[in-house]
Every structure is written in C-alpha cells, then in structure tokens.
Amino acid sequence: MKAVLQRVSSASVTVDGSVVSSIGLGLVILVGVAQGDTEQDACYLASKVAEMRIFADEAGKMNKSVKDVLGSILLISQFTLIADWRKGRRPGFTQAALPHEGERLYKHFAHELSKQGIPVQLGIFGAHMQVVLVNDGPVTLVLENQFASQTTMPA
C-alpha cells in the first residue's frame, strides 16, 4: 500500500456535481492498493497514520497527531499511486490490486482508522472525483509499505 498524507485545514470530494464528503482540520489521504497487499498492511498503515505527529503544538512544533487535534480524515482511493512509470511515457498499472481487492482493503484501512477514534469520510471507490483541499503548511508525506519493497529500480 502507498498513501499520500496531506495536512489540511479543510477538504471535500465531489462526484457528479455533488459533494459526497467533507472535513475541516485533518488529513486528506490518497491511498493505492498493490497486488499482494494484505489486511496486516492496512492495519500497519492505519496505526502509523493515527500516531504520526504532523500537527503543531502550542510552540508551533510538529508534536501532535490527527487524534490529538481531534481532526478528521478524508480518505480517497487512488490506484494511480501504484503506477509503474519507469518505461515509456504511459504509466502501467499492472501492479495495482484488482478492483474488488483494492476496494476491500481500502474499506479495511478506513475501518482501522475509525477504530483509532478518528472520524473518517470516504470518497467513492472507482468514481471520477474532484478533490478540493486547503493544504496546511504545506505538509505532505508519502508512506509506503509492502509495494515499495517489491519493486526495484532498473540498473
């Protein structure tokens, strides 16, 4: 799995002209599921996200987690994060999980985040979405687990 975290002061996702989810202070997370990813990967990533200290404390230092600031998460599925762009000009998506497995692990990831006590809003899996956000900082992090260790750069 690969996740892009963006610290936001607000964000929303629109599908077919209707806002389907929105949050105030928190994180927008774009998540891609690769072939071979497991529920264990989703649990690991959820625990890392929940405890990641990327919000400012009273002294302006990044010492607080999304849980600490009572923030929310807007979770968006994005299989294009799993793209292989190393050959040619068109990215390949053969390493992305099949849609049914990708959706299952995306929802499992959301459930694990919710179990941490964080309110989670979702995009619509597989839909064409417009995501609007106000990146706070900006603070953007990329978290990877199994997918990163399975791929190697060409010599």
FENPEJO-V376627 format. One record per residue. N is the residue number from 1. OMEGA is omega in degrees with one decimal (NA if undefined). D_LAST is the distance of its C-alpha to the last C-alpha in Angstrom with 1 decimal. Layout:
n = {N & N}
omega = {OMEGA & OMEGA}
d_last = {D_LAST & D_LAST}
This chain:
n = {1 & 2 & 3 & 4 & 5 & 6 & 7 & 8 & 9 & 10 & 11 & 12 & 13 & 14 & 15 & 16 & 17 & 18 & 19 & 20 & 21 & 22 & 23 & 24 & 25 & 26 & 27 & 28 & 29 & 30 & 31 & 32 & 33 & 34 & 35 & 36 & 37 & 38 & 39 & 40 & 41 & 42 & 43 & 44 & 45 & 46 & 47 & 48 & 49 & 50 & 51 & 52 & 53 & 54 & 55 & 56 & 57 & 58 & 59 & 60 & 61 & 62 & 63 & 64 & 65 & 66 & 67 & 68 & 69 & 70 & 71 & 72 & 73 & 74 & 75 & 76 & 77 & 78 & 79 & 80 & 81 & 82 & 83 & 84 & 85 & 86 & 87 & 88 & 89 & 90 & 91 & 92 & 93 & 94 & 95 & 96 & 97 & 98 & 99 & 100 & 101 & 102 & 103 & 104 & 105 & 106 & 107 & 108 & 109 & 110 & 111 & 112 & 113 & 114 & 115 & 116 & 117 & 118 & 119 & 120 & 121 & 122 & 123 & 124 & 125 & 126 & 127 & 128 & 129 & 130 & 131 & 132 & 133 & 134 & 135 & 136 & 137 & 138 & 139 & 140 & 141 & 142 & 143 & 144 & 145 & 146 & 147 & 148 & 149 & 150 & 151 & 152 & 153 & 154 & 155}
omega = {176.5 & -180.0 & 172.8 & -180.0 & 174.3 & 176.4 & -174.7 & 170.6 & 172.9 & 178.6 & 176.1 & 175.1 & -178.3 & 175.1 & 179.5 & 176.1 & 179.9 & 175.4 & -179.0 & 178.5 & 175.3 & 177.2 & 169.2 & 179.4 & 176.9 & -176.5 & 163.1 & 179.2 & 171.4 & -175.9 & 175.5 & -179.4 & -179.7 & 172.4 & 179.5 & 176.0 & -174.9 & 173.7 & 178.0 & 177.1 & 179.7 & 178.7 & 179.5 & -178.8 & 179.6 & -179.5 & 177.2 & -179.5 & -176.1 & -175.4 & -176.9 & -176.8 & -177.4 & 175.3 & -175.0 & 171.0 & -177.8 & 179.7 & 179.3 & 179.4 & 178.1 & -176.7 & -176.6 & 177.7 & 176.1 & 176.4 & -178.0 & -177.3 & -178.9 & 179.5 & 179.3 & 177.0 & 169.7 & -173.7 & -176.5 & 175.2 & -178.6 & -177.7 & -179.0 & 174.9 & -177.0 & -177.2 & 169.4 & -173.7 & -170.5 & -179.4 & 175.9 & -177.9 & 179.2 & 179.8 & 176.0 & -175.9 & -176.4 & 179.1 & 178.7 & 176.8 & 173.2 & -173.5 & -177.9 & 178.8 & 177.0 & 179.6 & 179.5 & -178.1 & 173.8 & 179.4 & 177.0 & 176.4 & 177.9 & 179.6 & 179.6 & 175.7 & 178.8 & 178.7 & 177.8 & 179.3 & -178.8 & 174.8 & -177.4 & 172.2 & -176.4 & 163.9 & 178.1 & -176.0 & 176.0 & -178.7 & 170.2 & -172.9 & 168.8 & -178.9 & 177.7 & -179.9 & 172.1 & -178.4 & -174.9 & 177.4 & -5.9 & 173.8 & 179.7 & 179.9 & 174.2 & 177.8 & 178.8 & 170.8 & -169.8 & -176.3 & -177.8 & -177.8 & -178.8 & -176.9 & 177.1 & 177.8 & 178.4 & -178.6 & NA}
d_last = {24.1 & 23.3 & 26.2 & 26.8 & 30.0 & 32.2 & 35.4 & 38.2 & 41.9 & 42.3 & 40.4 & 41.3 & 40.0 & 41.8 & 41.8 & 44.0 & 45.8 & 46.7 & 45.5 & 44.4 & 43.4 & 43.7 & 43.5 & 44.6 & 42.9 & 39.8 & 36.3 & 34.7 & 31.9 & 29.6 & 28.2 & 25.7 & 25.7 & 22.8 & 23.4 & 24.1 & 25.6 & 29.0 & 32.2 & 31.1 & 28.2 & 30.7 & 33.1 & 30.7 & 29.6 & 33.3 & 34.4 & 31.8 & 32.8 & 36.5 & 36.3 & 33.9 & 36.0 & 35.3 & 38.9 & 41.1 & 44.0 & 47.3 & 45.8 & 43.0 & 40.3 & 37.8 & 39.5 & 40.5 & 38.9 & 39.6 & 42.2 & 43.8 & 44.4 & 45.6 & 43.0 & 41.8 & 38.6 & 37.9 & 35.3 & 33.5 & 31.3 & 28.3 & 25.9 & 23.9 & 22.4 & 20.4 & 18.9 & 15.4 & 15.1 & 11.5 & 12.6 & 15.9 & 18.7 & 20.2 & 19.0 & 19.0 & 21.1 & 20.7 & 19.7 & 23.0 & 25.9 & 28.7 & 31.4 & 33.9 & 31.6 & 30.2 & 33.8 & 34.9 & 32.3 & 32.9 & 36.6 & 36.0 & 34.1 & 37.1 & 39.5 & 37.9 & 38.0 & 41.7 & 42.4 & 41.5 & 44.4 & 42.4 & 43.8 & 41.1 & 41.4 & 39.2 & 38.1 & 38.5 & 35.7 & 34.5 & 36.8 & 36.1 & 36.8 & 37.5 & 36.7 & 38.6 & 38.1 & 39.2 & 36.3 & 38.0 & 36.5 & 34.0 & 32.3 & 29.2 & 26.9 & 24.0 & 24.2 & 21.8 & 22.2 & 21.0 & 18.8 & 16.5 & 16.1 & 15.4 & 12.4 & 8.9 & 6.4 & 3.8 & 0.0}
